[in-house]
């Protein structure tokens, strides 16, 4: 076996469960992310067996966390249970946000015993090593190897990073630089600076979630979001937006504050914007505390006296009783409101209760703003809703009469054009590209797009698919 060598423990044939091993020698490796499988990527009912970490951990120099979405960090409890005792490297904002994600994951999948949760969080806290962006950090430097890592802003959610790994074999003098994209964000994402390509890479491991399509631009997506809300106002209904608690919720609040500030119509002044997720509320509070990592546009709003994540029309639903009252009130009265609730793919959480009560009522609208993985209720509503189909929620069939819309420009993921830009804007583009984090047909479509660019640019490159198809 030649080193460094790539092995994938997740996100090879799908878009969740990201977990990638870079092997430097038989006894030395680096792990990048350790996430949960979700939707169609989760095999069978026994998710415990699928998520149990059965790959080697004794050889790991470190775990690097690109960002704190559950499909990138959710297997962390399983990793520690398997005996991993090394450091957890991440950006400073991720170090602040990660305990919130893990606490929620533990309560859902393991235990609600607060003492056990606190004990586990203490262990995670002891292992967290925040790394500043743009600085090399040595993992090991001895007679055999020098391994360094550097985090760069990825523009996906606050704290997200792509990872540069510099490997030197002291015995042979060989050097190799591997770049893991993590999840790359699109330019002009609210609150976040756009990612900039690295100077060089020998091997690039890059996501391909939207490798077969392009998003709307920011102006178009904002107008489509506003139009969906306008329709609900006219119909005297509510807009339900399934959104992940971290990242998408905060960006939506930022955009909605902008629409209200511009005075789109008099009716918007009294429109209630409801965040129904205790976890999202905690993340929003953390986002406010992490202002130093916001982009320049957001700081200009702050200096002008605006508060893009805390404004007059914004209401937070905390307790479960308040949640049930809110669902009942909106379903009964049809009072115009925008409800942002988790989970983003409608696989669980409070958004499911809104969907159960409101999908059958044409006054209401469901607006998807993020990727809906195969096998999730969100994908089913997205696919069958426009034709008046049905979806199964908690084992019960619900007809879809509400208006269903997808505003793709709010996806946290870069699209085909921006993924390709990330590659071609390197001063020294990679000779080997491995596609991960995408459904097989999408990986192949993006592979063909990369090869077309390479032929046109006269650049020799091998593109292999983590899903196992020939490169």
N, C-alpha and C positions, 0 to 999 in steps of 0.2 A: 504494500500500500504506500502511495506517495503522500507526503504531507505538505501543506495542511489539507485535510480531507473533510468534506461536508457530509453530515448525516442529519436527516430531518425526523423529528419526533412529533410532528404536527404541521398543519397548514401546507401539506404537500399536494393533496388532492382537493382541498376546499379552502374556505376563507377564515376558518377559525382554528384554535388550538396551536397557535404559533409557538414553535419550539425547535431551535436549530443548534446543532452541535458543530463546532469547528475543532477538529482533532489535530493537535500539533505533534503528538507522539503517542505511543501506546498508553502512556501513563499521564498524559497532559491534554486537557481540552478546555474549551470555553463554551458556555451555554448562553444563547441569546434568546430570551423570553421563555416562558413556560405557562402557556395559556390553556384555558378550557375549550373543549369542543362544544359547539352549539348547533342547533337546527339539524339539518340533514347530515352534518359532519359527525354528530353524536350517534354512535352505533348502538341500537337496541335500547332496552330499558335499564340495563345495568351500567349506568354511566360511571359508577365507582370503579368498576373493573377497567373501563377505558381510560379513566383519568389517573389511575394508580401509576406511579412512576416505577417502571421496571427496567429502565435503562441505567447504565453505570453512573454513579455520582462521585465515587471516590477520586476519580481523575480530574474533576472539575476545578480549575483555578478560580473561576468566578462565574456568577450569573449576571448577565447584563440585561437590564429591563429597558426596552425602547420606549414604552409608555404604559400607562396603568389601566388600559381597557382590559376587561375580564378575559377576553380571548388571547391576551398576551401575558397575564399574570395569575390567572385563576388556579393554575395547578401548583402554585407556590406552597400551599399547605401540604400537598402530596409530596413535593420535592423534599421538604424538610422532614416529613415522616419517613422518607426513604433513606435519610441519613446525611443529607447535604448540610455541611457546616461552614461553607465558605462565604465570602462577601456577596452582597447584592448591590451592584453598581447601577446608578441611575442619575438623572439630572436633579438639581435641587428642588424644582417644583414637583417632580415625580416622587421624591422622597417625602414631601409633605402630603401628597395625595394618596400614595400607595396604602398606608394603613387604613384609610377610609374604605378603599375598595376591598381589601382583605377582610376587614371586620364584617362588611356586608356579605361577602362570599361565605365566611364561616357561619354566619347566622342562617343563611339559606341552606347550605349544604352539609354542615357539620353539627353545630351545637348552638344553643342560645344561652348556655352557661357563661355568664359574663366573666367569671374568674378564669375559666379556661381560655376564653377569647383574649383577655388581658395578658395572660401568660404567653400566648402565642404572639401577640402583637409586640410584647417586650422583646421576644427573641428576634422577630423581624427587625425591630428598631436597632438592636445591637449589631445586626449584620448590614444594615443600610450604609452605603458609602456614597454620598452625593459627589458627583463630579461636575465641575464647571464645564460649560460648553467650550469647544475649540482648544482644549489643552490635552496633551498626551498624558496618560496615566500608565505607569509600568506595572504589569501583572507579575512578571518574573524577568529577572536579568541575571543569568548565571553562566556557567561554562557551556551549557548545552543550548539554551535558547534565550532570546529576548522577545518578549511579547508585550506590546503596548496597545491601549485602546484610546480612542478619542470620540467624544459625543459631539454631534452637530445638530442644530435645530432642524426638525422634520416638518413643522407646520401642521401637524395632524390634530393634536390637542395640546393644551398647556403642559409643558414639560416633555413633550415627545422628542425623540432623537433618532437619527440614524447613527450607525456605529462603524467607525473605521478601526480595523484590526491590523496592526503591523507585526509581522512574524519574521524573525531572523533565526536561521539554523546555524549555530556557531561552528558545527562540525564541517558543514559543506559551504558555508558562506552564502547560502541561498536566502533570498528575501521574497516575501509575498505579502501583498496588501489586499485584504478582503473587506468589502463594504457590505453591511447589512442595512437595507433601507428601512427596516421596520415598516410602519405605515406612513407614507408620505402624504402630506396635505396639499390641497390646491392653492395656488396663489390667491391673494385677496381674501383669505379666510379671516373672519372677524377675530380681532384680538391678537392674532398670531403673525409674526414675520414669516414670509415665504421661505421655503427651504432653498439653499444654494448648493449646487453640486460640489462634490469633493474635487480636489485637484486631479487625483488619479485613483485608479483601482486596477488590480490584476484580475480579481474575481468580484463580481457584483451579484449579491443575492437580493433580488428586488421583488416587491409585491406586484400583483397583477389583478387586483380586485376589479378594477374598471379598465382593464387592458384592451377591451374591445369597443369602447365608446367614449364620447366626449361629453362633458357637462355643459350646462348653460353657464353664461358668465354671471358675475355677481349682480349686475343691474337687472338682468332678465330674471334671475331666480328671486330677487327681492320683489319684483313686480308680480311674479306668479304667486308668491306667498301672500302678498297683499290682495291680489285678486281672489284667492281662495277665501280669505277672511271677509272681503267685501261681499262675496256670494252668501256666506253664512249670515252676515248681518242683514242682507236683503231677505233671506229666507227665515229670519228670526231663529237661527240655529247656532250650534257651537261647532268649533273646529277642534278636532282631536288630533294631536301630533304625537305619535309614539317617538320618543327620543331617549337616547342613552343619557344617564344622569350626568356624565362628565363629558364635556366637549360640546356636543350638539345642543344641549339645553342652554348653555351659556351663550353660544353663538346666536341661537334663535332670539334670546332675550335682547342681545345687542342689536340685532336687525329690527326687531319689533319696536324697541325704544326709538330707533332712527325713524321708523315710519310714523310713530305717534308724534315725535318732535317736529316732523315736517308738516303736520296737520293735514294728513291725507284726506280726511273728511271729518265733519263735526261729530259723527257717530263714534269715531275712534277715541275721542276724548274720554268717553265713559266705558269703553270696552275693557272688560276684566281679562287680565292675562294671569292664568292660574298655573302655578307649578305644583303639581300634586306628586311629590316624591320627597320624603325626608332626606334621602341620600343626595338627590339633586340639590336640595337646599343647602346641605352641608358643603357640597362641592362648589356651589355658587359663592358661599361665604369664603371658602378657601381661595377661589379665583380672585375675589376682591383683595384678599391679603397678599396675593402674588402679583400685584400690579407691576413691580419692576420687570417682569417678563412679558408684559403686554407690548403690542407693537406701537409705532409712532402715532398712528391714527387714533387709537384708543386713548393715548395720553393727551392728544389735542382735545378730545371730548372732555376729559377730566378737567383740563385747565380752563375750559369754557364754562365750567360749573355743572355739566351734565353728569349723570351717573348711569351708565349704560347697563349695569347689572342690578340696579336698585332704583326703581322709578315709581311714581304715584299709582299707576294702574296695576302694579304687580302684587299678586297675593300668593302666599305659600300655604298649602294644606299640609298639616303635620300629622295629626293623630289619625288613626284608622276610623274613628267615629266621624271626624270632620270629613274624611274622604267619602264615607258612605253618604253623608248628608249632601255633599257637593254633587255626587253622581245623581242622586235622586232629584235634587233641585233642578239641575240642568236638563235632565231627561224629561221631567214633568213640565217645566215652564218654557223650555226652548230659549232661555235668555241667552243672547249672543255673548260668547266668551271664547277665548282660546285656551285650551287645556294642553299643557305639555306634561307628559307622564311617561315613566319607564314601564316596560322595557322597549328599546328601540325597534325590536323585531316582533313585538307583541307575544313573546314566548312566556310571559308571566308578568307579575307586578300589577300595579294599580291600573295601568292603561287597559287591561283586559276587562275590568268591570265597566269602564266607560264604553268599550266596544260592544259588550253584551247588551247594554241598555240603549245604545244609540245607532248601531249599524242598521237597524230596521227602519229608521226614520229618515226620510229624504230631506228633512230640513238641515240635517247635520252633514259635516264633511270630515273625512279622514285624509290627512295630508302626510305622506311619507317623505322624509327628508334625508334618509340614510339608506344604506345597503340592506336589502332584505334577503337573507341567506335561504338557500333551497331547503325546503322542509319546515319553514317557520310559518306561523299564522300570518305574519306580515306579508310574506311572499304570496300566500293564498289570497288575501284580501286585495293585494296589489294586482294580482293576475285576474281574479274572477269578479272583483267588485264592479268594474266598468260595465260588465255584461249582466249585472244583476244576479250573480251567483250566491254562493254561501261559503261559510268558513266554520270549522270546528274549533270551539274554545272550551277548554275544560271538559271535553267529552260530549259537548252539546252542539248541535248544528244551529247556526244563526244566519238568516237571510241578510244579504247586503243590499240595502236600499239607499244608504247614505252616499253622497258623492265621494268618489275616491280619486285622489290625485297624487302624483309623485313630482316633487320638485328636486331634480337630481343635482342641481348646482350646490345644494347644501351638504352633499356627501363630504365626509371627513377625508376621503381618499382622493388622491390625484387621479385624473382621468388619463386616457391613452396618450393624449398630446403632451401632458405635463410629465408623465412617467418617461416618455421618450426624451423630453427636454432634459430630464435629470441625467440621462445617459450621455446624450450628445454634447452637453455643455461641459463635460469634464475635459480638462486640458489633455489628459491622456486616458481615453475611454478604455474600458475593460476588454480583455481578449476572451474572457469567459463570463457569461451571464447565466445565472440560475433563476428561473421564475418560480415563485412560491405564492401562497396566499391568494389563490384564484381557482375557480372551477376549471376542470381540464380543458374544455372548449375555449375558455377565455385565455388561458395560458397559451394555447396553440395560436389563437388569433394575434395575441401580442407578440409572440415569437416571430410570426411572419412579418409583422410591422417592423420589428427591430432588424430583421434580416434585410428587408427592403431598404431601410435607411443605411445599413452597413454597406450594401452593394453600391448605393448611390454615392456614399462618402468614401468608398474605396478602403473601408476599414475591415480587417479580418476579425471575425468574432464567431465563437461557438455559443449557441443558445441552447441550454438544456432545460427540461421541464421536470420540476420536482414530482409531478404526478406520474412520472415514469415513462413518458413518451420519448421517442428518440430525439436527440438534439441536433 
